Amino acid sequence: MPDKNRDTYLVKKILQYCDDITQAHNLFKDSYDEFRNNSVYRNSIALCLLQIGELSIKLTDDFKEEHSNIPWRAIRGMRNIVAHEYGHIDEEILWETSHKSVDLLREFCQKII
C-alpha cells in the first residue's frame, strides 16, 4: 500500500477510535463521577487512547512532519502510559484527554479524509 494511502487508512482508523470515545461518553452520560467509579467506562476510554497511539506510531514520518501541529509525541506518550502504567494513570488527565484532545484530533482527521 503506498504511503499516502496507508496514512489515509490509519487516519480513518484513528477517527473511528475518536468516535468510539464519544460513544462511550454518551453511553455513560458523560459523567465524571461514573468515569471515576466505573472501570468499564475508564477501560473503554483507555483502550481507545492506546489504539490511537498505536496507529499514530505507524503514520509515516513525512505525514507527521507535514502535520506537525498535531502533538504526535504526546499521543505516543499517552499510549505508553496506558500500556505500561495503567494502574497509575491520573483519572483527571485521562478524562481531559478524552474530551479536549480527542475532539481536536477528530477535527483534524475529518479534514484529512
C-alpha positions in Angstrom: 0.0 0.0 0.0 1.5 3.4 -1.0 2.4 5.6 1.9 -0.3 8.2 1.3 -3.0 5.5 1.1 -1.6 3.9 4.3 -1.6 7.3 6.1 -5.2 7.9 5.0 -6.3 4.4 6.1 -4.6 5.0 9.5 -6.2 8.4 9.9 -9.6 6.8 9.2 -8.9 4.2 11.9 -7.9 6.9 14.4 -11.1 8.7 13.6 -13.1 5.6 14.4 -11.5 5.4 17.8 -12.2 9.1 18.4 -15.8 8.3 17.6 -15.7 5.2 20.0 -14.6 7.5 22.8 -17.5 9.8 22.1 -19.9 6.9 22.1 -18.5 5.7 25.5 -19.1 9.2 26.9 -22.6 9.2 25.6 -23.4 5.7 26.9 -22.3 6.7 30.4 -24.0 10.2 30.1 -20.6 11.9 30.1 -20.5 11.7 33.9 -17.1 12.2 35.6 -18.4 10.5 38.7 -19.4 7.5 36.7 -16.0 7.6 35.0 -14.1 7.6 38.3 -16.3 4.7 39.7 -16.8 2.5 36.7 -13.8 0.6 35.4 -15.7 -0.5 32.3 -16.0 3.2 31.3 -12.4 4.0 32.1 -11.1 0.9 30.4 -13.0 1.6 27.2 -11.6 5.2 27.0 -8.1 4.0 27.9 -8.2 1.2 25.2 -9.2 3.7 22.6 -6.4 6.1 23.5 -4.0 3.2 23.4 -5.2 2.2 19.9 -4.9 5.8 18.7 -1.4 5.9 20.0 -0.5 2.6 18.3 -2.0 3.8 15.0 -0.2 7.2 15.2 3.1 5.4 15.5 2.5 3.7 12.2 2.0 7.0 10.3 4.8 8.0 8.0 7.4 10.5 9.2 6.6 12.6 6.2 2.9 12.8 7.2 3.7 13.6 10.8 6.1 16.3 9.7 3.6 17.8 7.3 1.1 17.9 10.2 3.4 18.9 13.0 0.7 21.0 14.6 -0.7 17.6 16.0 1.2 16.6 19.2 2.2 13.2 17.8 4.8 12.7 20.6 2.2 13.4 23.3 -0.2 10.9 21.6 2.5 8.3 21.7 3.3 9.3 25.3 -0.3 8.7 26.4 -0.2 5.3 24.6 2.8 4.4 26.6 1.3 5.5 29.9 -1.9 3.4 29.2 0.1 0.4 28.0 2.8 0.4 30.7 1.4 2.3 33.8 -2.3 1.6 33.6 -2.7 1.2 37.3 -1.2 4.6 37.9 -3.0 6.8 35.3 -4.3 10.1 36.6 -8.0 9.8 36.0 -8.4 13.5 35.5 -5.7 13.6 32.8 -7.4 10.6 31.1 -10.8 12.3 31.3 -9.5 15.6 30.0 -7.5 14.0 27.2 -10.6 12.0 26.1 -12.5 15.2 25.8 -10.4 18.1 24.7 -7.5 16.4 22.9 -9.7 13.8 21.2 -12.1 16.5 19.9 -9.2 18.3 18.3 -7.8 15.1 16.9 -11.2 14.2 15.5 -11.5 17.6 13.7 -8.0 17.0 12.2 -8.9 13.6 11.0 -12.1 14.8 9.4 -10.2 17.4 7.5 -7.7 14.9 6.2 -10.2 12.3 4.9 
